[in-house]
Amino acid sequence: MSLEQTISEAIKTAMREKDRVALDSLRAVKAQILLLQTEARGAEVSPEQEIAILQRMIKQRKDSYEQFMAQGRTDLAEVEEAQSKVIEKFLPKQLSAEELESEIKKIISETAAQSIKDLGKVMGVASKALAGKSDGKSISEMVRKLLS
């Protein structure tokens, strides 16, 4: 079942349960998927594109959460955090720090990277290989740590 169908089923469930936060979050995800389909002239959205949409939406919510907390608006920050948790349920299982480190070590050995100068080469491969399993910030931090 595609992400769009899964989201549609989750929307129905959220409506039955009267879960406002989940409903708002899921409708936003579905809107992004439909927007992408419209831009692609009705073509199917690939799983990689679906994961990218989810990751972007989670990142937006986390950024908003941090801004609201800095401004002392905990009421709005809580909503953003709750929506982020709802969206995260649809991402593949995230890698732990140890798993991420071992995957990146493999990529570094495959690309024969020696120093921080090879960061771009490693990041290109790592970003594609670990898409959906970890966020870009974590990947970047781990690559920098291992190459230094």
N, C-alpha and C positions, 0 to 999 in steps of 0.2 A: 504494500500500500504506500502510495506517495505521501510526502509530507503534507501536501495540500489536503488530501483526504483525511489524514490523521488529525490535522488541525480542525477540519470541519466537524469531525466526530467529537473532538474535545470541546469545540464551541457548543455543540448540542448538550453535552454533559454539563458544561458550566452554566448554561441557561437553565437546565433542569434543577441544578443545585443552587441557583441564584448566587453564584460566585462572581461578583462584579469585577474583581481584580483579574481573575483568570480570563473572563470574557473580554475585557478590554485588551489584555495582552495578546490573546489569540486572534482577535479581530485585527489588531495591528500587524501581526505576522501574516495573516491571510491577505491583507491589503498589499503588503510588500511583495508577496508571491504573485498576486494578480498583476501588480504593476510591472514586475519583471516579465511576465508572460506577454503583457501588452506591448512592452518595448521589443520583445523578440517576435512579434507578429504571430502570437499564438503557438509558438514552438514550445516543446516540453522544457521545463526547467530541470537542469541536471541536479543530482544530489549534491555536488560540490557548490553549486550556486545556492541551493537551499541552506546548506551549512553556513555559507558566507553571509546570507541574510540574517540567520539566527545570531551568529557571532557579532555582526554589526549592531543588531538591535540590543543585544546584551551589553555591549560596550557603551552604547548611547545611554542606556539606563544606569550603568555604573558611573559614568561621567556626570549625569544629572544628579545621582545620589550624592556624589562628593560635593558638587556645587551647592546643593540644598543643605547639606550638613554644615558647610562652611558659612552659609548664611543663617544658620540656626533654624531652618525650616524642617524640623524633624517630621512633621506631618506629611509633607510632600516627599521627603527622602524615603519614608517607610513604604509609600506607594511604589516608588521606583524600584526599591529593593524587592518587594513582593512580585512585581511584574518580571523582574530579572530572573527570579527563581522559577516562575512559571515557564518562561521561555527556555531556560536551561534544561528542562526536562526533555526537550525534543532534540537536544544535541547528543552525539555519540558520547560514550563514556570518556571522560577526560583522563589524561595520563597523570600519574603521580609524579612528583619531582624526580624520584629515582628512575622511573620508567622513561621520563623525558630525557634525563641525562644519558641513559644507555642508548636511546635512539639517536640522539645527537652525536654521541661518540662514534656510532656506526657510520653516520653520514660524514663526519669529519674524516674518518679513515678512508671511506669510499672516494671522497673528493680530494684526498691527499693534502688537506689544508694544514699549514704549518704555523701561521701566526694570525694576528688580528687583521692583517692585510687581506686575508682570504675570507673575511666576514661575509662579503656580498655573495660569493660563490656558495658558501655553506648555507646562508639564509635562503637563497633561492630554492635549493634542493629541500631544505628542512621545512620551509613554509608549505611546499606542495605535498611533501610526504606526511606531514603532521596536521594537515588542514582538518579542522573539526575536532581534533584530539587534544589540542592545546591552543591557547590564544597566542597571538603574535608577540606580545610583550614578554611572556614567559619564555618563548622560544629564543627571542633575541637576547634576553638576559643570560640564558644558559649557554648559548653559543659564545657570547662575549666572555663568560667565565671560563669556559673550556679552552678558548683560543688564547687567553692571556697568559 
